[in-house]
Amino acid sequence: MDYFFELLKSKVDTGDFDFHPGYDLFILCKANEKSLKTIKRMLEMFGDFFGLRPNLARSTCYFVKTDQ
């Protein structure tokens, strides 16, 4: 997971994205399309590097205070 968080932090450094890391089981971010696309891309990069993918049967997304 350290590699995944480094990927996310690299996007923060560019000013294109912000996130709030939690435990390894939680990824918290702003509820906007740009943030969600960034997380999706970072999960894809992580999967390509390590060959691991999220277990969709055991994963949940919650959206709060979104106007989209």
N, C-alpha and C positions, 0 to 999 in steps of 0.2 A: 504494500500500500504506500510505502514511502515514495516509490517511483510515481505513482498516480498523483499524490499530493504535490510532488515537484512539478509535474505537468500542469496542474491547475495553477500553482504559484507562478509559473512562467507566463501564463496568460494575464495574471494580475499585474505583473511587472510591466506589461505593455500598455496597461490602462484600458484594455478592451473588456475586462471582466473582473468581477469581484465575487468572492465566495467566503463562507464562514465554515472552516473545517470543524467537524465534530469527531465522534468516535469513528472507527473504521466502518461502522455500519450505517453512518449517516452522512449525507452530503447536503448541506443547506446552502441555498443561494437565493438571489432575487428571482421573483416569478415573472421573468420576461423571456421572450423568445431567444434573444442573444445568449443569455446565461444558460438556458437549457440546451441550445445547440452546442455551446462550448463544452458542457459536461458530456454530452453525447459523443462529441469528437474525442475528448480525452479518454473516455471509456473505450472507444474504438482503438485509439493508439495504444492504450494499456493492453488490450486484448491482442493486438497485433504483435506486441513485443513479448508478452508472456504466454500467449495462447490461452488466456483465461477470459471468460465472459461472465457477466452477471447471470445469476439464476433467476430468470423472469418469473418462475413459479413462486419464488420466495422473495420477490422484490415488490415494493410499493412506492408510488409517487403520490405526494400530497401537495396540492396547490392552495395557497392561502393568500388572500388579499390581492387577487389578480383581476385585472379589468379586461383580459383577453379571453 
